Amino acid sequence: MKLSCGKDTLEVSIQGEAALLAGRRVPFRASRTRERLEAIRIGERDFLLRTARDGERVFVWCDGRVLEFRRAGGRAARKGDSALGLAAPMPGRVRRILSAPGDRVSQGDVVLILEAMKMEHAIRAPRDGTVAAVFHREGDLVEAGVALAEIRE
């Protein structure tokens, strides 16, 4: 996907524990507390993070700076799709988990069911890959934009 930050636009994709930034591979390790991204390690350096989503905008507090990212061109965001995995499209309750870490999934496979507004919403794999993590248990309440699971290629 293309992301913009200020006047800069960059093609970004996440492939396992590496980000492709305009074709340049940058290995990283993400540290999470449950679903919340807390820090990333790039090389020997740790970066503490805080993120917040407002529609198509994502604010990242990192290393004393606040950055605002937006999706630039390309396809529109789909419900349940985020750069780092599967995100809740709205507040709700995790009803069923259909895939566990280590399971292979194909694009479109249902990974979990989220109940919101008295309806069940299928949260589907945005691409082929392996379920790397499921951040919640059945019955957990989640907020909109919270990471639910991570799929790695």
C-alpha positions in Angstrom: 0.0 0.0 0.0 1.1 3.6 -0.4 1.3 5.7 2.7 1.8 9.4 2.9 3.4 11.3 5.8 3.4 15.0 5.2 4.5 15.6 1.6 6.2 12.2 1.3 4.6 9.2 -0.2 6.1 5.7 0.1 5.1 2.2 -1.1 5.0 0.1 2.1 4.3 -3.6 2.7 4.8 -5.9 5.7 6.3 -9.3 5.0 6.6 -11.3 8.2 9.2 -9.5 10.4 10.3 -7.1 7.7 8.9 -4.0 6.1 9.5 -3.3 2.4 9.9 0.5 2.1 10.0 1.6 -1.5 11.6 -1.8 -2.3 14.2 -1.6 0.6 13.9 -4.5 3.1 14.0 -3.3 6.8 13.9 -6.2 9.3 12.2 -5.4 12.6 10.8 -7.1 15.7 7.5 -5.9 17.1 6.7 -6.0 20.8 3.1 -6.0 21.8 1.1 -6.1 25.0 -1.9 -8.1 24.0 -3.1 -6.3 20.8 -1.3 -2.9 21.4 2.0 -2.3 19.5 4.4 -1.0 22.2 7.8 -1.0 20.5 9.8 -2.1 17.5 13.4 -3.1 17.3 15.3 -2.2 14.2 18.9 -3.4 14.3 20.1 -2.9 17.8 17.8 0.1 18.5 14.5 0.0 20.3 11.8 2.5 19.5 8.9 3.0 21.9 5.6 3.6 20.1 2.1 4.7 20.7 -0.5 4.6 17.9 -4.0 5.9 17.4 -6.3 5.6 14.4 -8.8 8.1 13.2 -10.5 6.8 10.1 -7.9 6.6 7.4 -5.4 8.5 9.5 -2.9 6.8 11.9 -0.9 8.8 14.4 2.4 7.4 15.6 4.3 8.7 18.6 7.9 7.6 18.2 11.2 8.8 19.5 9.8 12.2 20.7 7.9 12.9 17.4 4.3 12.6 16.3 3.8 11.4 12.7 0.5 11.3 10.8 0.2 8.6 8.1 -2.6 8.3 5.5 -3.3 5.8 2.8 -2.3 7.4 -0.4 -4.0 6.3 -3.6 -4.3 2.6 -4.4 -7.2 0.6 -3.0 -9.4 1.9 -0.2 -9.0 0.3 3.2 -11.2 -2.7 3.8 -12.9 -3.5 7.0 -10.6 -5.7 9.1 -7.5 -5.0 7.1 -4.5 -3.1 8.5 -0.8 -2.9 7.7 0.2 -5.1 10.5 -2.6 -7.7 10.5 -6.3 -7.9 11.0 -8.0 -5.0 12.8 -11.5 -4.7 14.3 -13.7 -2.6 12.0 -15.8 -1.5 15.0 -16.1 -2.1 18.7 -17.4 -5.6 19.4 -16.9 -9.0 21.1 -14.8 -11.8 19.7 -17.3 -14.6 19.3 -15.4 -17.4 17.5 -11.7 -17.9 16.6 -11.5 -20.2 13.6 -7.7 -20.1 13.0 -4.9 -20.6 15.5 -1.2 -19.5 15.3 0.6 -21.7 12.8 -2.5 -22.3 10.6 -2.2 -21.7 6.9 -4.9 -19.4 5.5 -5.8 -18.3 2.0 -7.0 -14.8 1.1 -10.6 -14.5 2.1 -10.6 -17.3 4.7 -12.5 -16.4 7.9 -10.0 -16.1 10.7 -12.4 -15.0 13.4 -16.0 -13.8 14.0 -16.6 -10.4 15.6 -20.0 -9.7 17.0 -20.9 -6.0 16.8 -24.2 -4.1 16.6 -26.1 -7.5 17.1 -24.5 -8.9 14.0 -21.7 -11.3 13.3 -18.9 -10.0 11.1 -16.4 -12.4 9.5 -12.9 -11.1 9.8 -11.1 -12.5 6.7 -7.4 -13.0 5.8 -6.4 -10.2 3.5 -3.7 -12.4 1.8 -2.4 -15.9 1.8 -0.1 -16.7 4.7 0.3 -18.2 8.1 -1.5 -17.0 11.2 1.4 -15.6 13.3 -0.7 -14.5 16.3 -4.2 -14.2 17.6 -4.3 -11.4 20.2 -7.6 -12.1 21.9 -9.7 -15.0 23.2 -13.3 -15.8 22.5 -15.5 -13.4 24.6 -13.0 -10.5 24.7 -14.4 -7.0 24.1 -12.3 -5.0 21.6 -12.3 -1.4 20.4 -12.4 -0.3 16.7 -9.0 -0.4 15.0 -7.5 -2.9 17.6 -5.3 -5.6 16.1 -7.1 -9.0 16.3 -4.6 -11.3 14.5 -1.5 -11.2 12.4 -1.0 -13.0 9.1 2.6 -13.5 7.8 3.5 -14.6 4.3 
